[in-house]
């Protein structure tokens, strides 16, 4: 039986997600990143972003044509930024990478000294009625943990070129968690991907399995630290 336009509208609300509605926030231990103006500029000039993917690594198929999952891996993401004339966007990420490997001694820095956090906000066409402004409502917040720039793509210069220079930076990270924010008033956001230990305060611990008890009991590990 064919579905009518009324059923289609009821299921989709005639409001498909638009890829050009988003906002990115970056925080790091980079001294230049402590300047709120730089952070604000990076958020404004980021014109291309990604919501991270997830890959399951599986074994080869056995004689019964089955393959088992061995582990999960998080794919790198790439962010692209329009460059201002002072090129501070390039300087920001170059100094961040210099904190990872000293350019004079070639010594690798401590991991906790160069990781940062990237937050990607997926925005809706609907306006946020609670903000008091005409800003778009947020439907999905993706927090990327322990991120750092892995590669700065070369910048092309061309006499015949026009438009604005774009800087692409590839990031590696440990994991991410996501929060779905309902557009309906009174509904609580749905959170996925957070380590189990971080969610222990809001869940009923009276009926959990032995694996969860191991993680919750230690209080220091996350689900990503377990090996099988």
N, C-alpha and C positions, 0 to 999 in steps of 0.2 A: 504494500500500500504506500503510495507516494505521500510524502510529508508536505504540508502546505507552508506558505510563507509565515503564517502565524506561529506554527510549531518551531520553525527555524529561528524566528525572533525570540521566542520564549527560551530557547536553549542557549542562544549566543548573546542575547540582549542587544543584538546588532552593534556590538562594541568589541571588535577584534583588537588585540594588542598591537600597538604601533611600535616598530623598532627604533624610531627616532625620538622617543620620549624616555629619557634616562638622565641620571646624574651620578657622577663618580666622585668619591672622596678618598684621598690618599693621606696616610700618616706614616711617618718614618722617624728614625733617630737622626736623620740628616739635619745638621744645624740650620741649613737654609730652610728646611721644612718647618722650623719653629715659627717662622714668619707667617702669620695668618693670611697676609695678602698673597703669598705664593701659593698656599693651599687653595685659596679661593680662585686664583687664576687658573690653576690646573683643573679645578672642577669645571670652570667655565669653558676652557678651550679643549677639553676632551671631547672629540667629535666621533670617536669610534671605540666601543667597548664590547666586552663579551661576558655573558653569564657562563661560568665554568661548566665544562662537561665532566663526565665520569666514565672510566673504563674499567671493566672487569677482566682481569687476566686469567685465562683458563688453561687447563692442561690439554695435551693432544687427546684426540678421541681414542678410547680403548677398544677392545674387541667387540664390545656391546654398543659401539658408536656413541658413547657418552663422554662428555668432557666436564671436569669439575672446576669450579672457580678456586683459584689459589689466593688471589688478593685483589684489592681495588687500587687503582692509580688515578691521580688527579692530573688532568691535562693542563699544560701551560696556557696562559691567556695573553692576549696582546691588546694594549691600549694605544690609541693614536691621539696626538695633540697638535692643534694649530700652534705655530711658533710666532711669538711676538718679535719685534725688530731687535730687542735686546737679547734674544735667545736664552732667556733665563730658564725656559723649560728644559733645554739641553743641559745647561749647567746643573740644574737640580739633580737630574738622573746621573750625570757623570760624577758628581760629588758623592752621591749615594753609593755608586759602584766603587769609588775610591775608598770608602769606608769598609768595603768587603775585601779588597786587595790593595795594600799600600803601594802607590805608584813608585815610591823611592826604594823601598826594601823588598817589594814583591811578597810581603808576608800577608797571610790570610788572617782577617780579623775574626773576632769571636762572633758566633752565630747570633746570639741575643743582641749584639750591638748593631746589626745591620738589617734585621727583619722589620717589617712594618705591616700595616693593615690596609686593605683596599675594600671599600664598601661601594657596591653598585646598587643604585636605587632604580627599579623599573617603575616608571610613572604611568598614570592612567590619563585618558582624555578628560575624565571627570575631575572637577575641582574639589580641593580639600575644604569642606565647609567649616571645619573646626579651626582652621588656621587664621581666619580673619583676613586672608589675602586671596589673590586670584591664582595661587600656586596649584599645580596639579597634584592630585592625590597619589600616594605611593601604594602600589599593590604587592611588590616583592622587594625585599631587602636581602641582598647576598653579601655576607661578610667573609672576606677571604683572609685567612689567618696566616701569619708568618710568611708574608710575601716579600720578595726582593727582585730587583730588575736583573734579568739574566742576559739580555742582549739589547743593545741599542742599534736599531737598523741604520744603515748609512743614509745620509741626507743628500739628495740629488740637487745639483746646481746646473742650470741650463740657461744659456742666453735667450733661447726661444720660449722659455717657460713663463707661464702666467699663473695667477692665483696665489694661494697662501701655502707656505711650506708646512709640511706635516711630519711630525716626529713619531715614529712607531717604536714602542718599547715592549719587549717580551718579558713576562714575569713568571717566576716559579713560586710555589707556595706549598704549605703543608696540607691544609684542608680548608673547607669552607662550611658554613652553615647558612640556612636560609629561613626567612620569616615571611609568611604570607599574611598580608594585611587585608582583611575583608573590607569591602566598600560599604557593607551594610552596617548601620549603627548598632552597637550593642554586641557584636560578635567579636570574640577574641581571636588574635592572630594565631596562625598555625606555624609551628616551628619544626623544621626538619634539618638533620645533618649535624646537630650539635653533639659533642661528646656526651656519653651517658652520664658521666660524673657531674657535668654542668647542669643537667636536667633533674638531678636527684631531689632538689628542693620542691619541685612542683609535681612530682609523680607519687603514686601510691607504692611504697616499698614493701608492703605486706605480701605481695604476690609477684615475686620476681624470680627469674631463674638463677642458676648458680653462676653463670657467666656475668650477669649484671651484679650479683652480690660481690663477686671478686673485684669488679671495677669500683663499685660504690664503697666497698670497704676500705680500699686503699686511698681513695679521694684524690689521687694524683695522676692516675692514668686516664686516658680516653680510649674510645673504641678503636681508634687508629693505632694505638700502641700495642694491641694484642696480635700475636702471630699464631697461626694455626698450622 
